[in-house]
Every structure is written in C-alpha cells, then in structure tokens.
Amino acid sequence: MGNFDLSFNWKNKNIVIVEDDVSNFRYFETILKKTRASIHWIKDGREAVNYCTNPSNNIDLVIMDILVPFVTGIEATREIKKIRKNIPVIAVTAYVSRDIQEKCFMAGCDEFLFKPLLPKQLLNLITRFFEKDQVRENQHSYTANPSK
C-alpha cells in the first residue's frame, strides 16, 4: 500500500463502513487504519439507518455498500439523508450499472465507487470530502469571528 499513510491524519474523523461481507470490511479497514480515523462497522442497512440518523453519533463520512441485508444501501442512504443531509455517503458496489448508479445519486449518495477499488482512489475521494468540510468550518469561524 506504499507510504500513503504519512499524508492522511484523520484522528478526529469518524467513518462508518456499512458492509456485510467480512473480507470487504477488512479491506476498507486496512486501507483506513493508518489514517488514524475512528472506524465503526455496521453490517446491515437497518442498523445503518438507526445508527446514522441518531444525532448523538458523530459521523464524518459513510462508506455504503449497496447490497446489504434487510434494507438496501440505496434505501438506507435515502433514510439517512432525510435526517442528516450533510453526512457524505460514498456508495460502493461490484455491480457496474448506470441504473444502480443513478438510483444511488437519486437516493442522496454523494459519490459512487466500483469494487474492486484501489486504496489511493478511496483515500483521495475521502480527502476531498474532508477538505470541503474544513473549508466550511473555516468559513463559519470567520463569519462568527470577523476579526480573524
């Protein structure tokens, strides 16, 4: 995986991974481990909705497999975004289909990746979301304290 770990320090970030397959979760976990982000594993769509819509859970980003048990990743995303619109959701699936991709975006997914994905691909995409979040925080602190 190279030396990518030196440029990713997300120790204050909380990432939820919604994935029912253990080996796929371990793959994501391995990629993200050296970033120091806190990782929360959820194995089905119903649990994802319950966890992600609870405002007491601090969530910076969700990685959502589309085919998870009980409630699909598409439907889970739709329910999550009704309550917490600002949480970025990255949909991931092994099924390459324009129809599935469109359904993901219609449900509120912010980005879409096909499995298998490269570590650098995932890390760069997450970085983009975290940088956007940082810009929003800086703008907010500037407007809250114009003397900066």
Helices and strands as residue ranges (DSSP letters): G 4-7, E 14-18, H 22-33, E 38-42, H 45-52, E 61-65, H 73-83, E 89-93, H 98-107, E 111-114, H 119-144
